Amino acid sequence: MDNNKQKKIANKLINDMETMDENEFENLYNQLDVDYQLYVDRAVREFADFAVGSEHWDSDN
């Protein structure tokens, strides 16, 4: 898949993550190469950090 198409998918995943069906998210996510998956992963992580109010929400300490 070309870079432009992956960029569009990644942006859709990031912008619609709150409202997108889990299966649709997974289907689109799996179409991305590793670099774009990491880009989406970082965005999801930042979203969770902000939502919880701490970047350490999932640490054991």
GIHU-V693948 format. One record per pair of residues at least 6 apart in sequence whose ideal C-beta (glycine too) atoms are under 7 Angstrom apart, sorted by sequence separation. I is the first residue (numbers start at 1). J is the second residue. If there is no record, write none. Layout:
I,J
I,J
//
This chain:
49,55
17,25
29,37
32,40
49,57
48,57
29,40
13,25
13,28
12,28
13,29
9,28
9,31
10,32
9,32
6,32
10,36
14,40
6,33
13,40
17,44
10,39
14,43
1,31
6,36
10,40
17,47
//
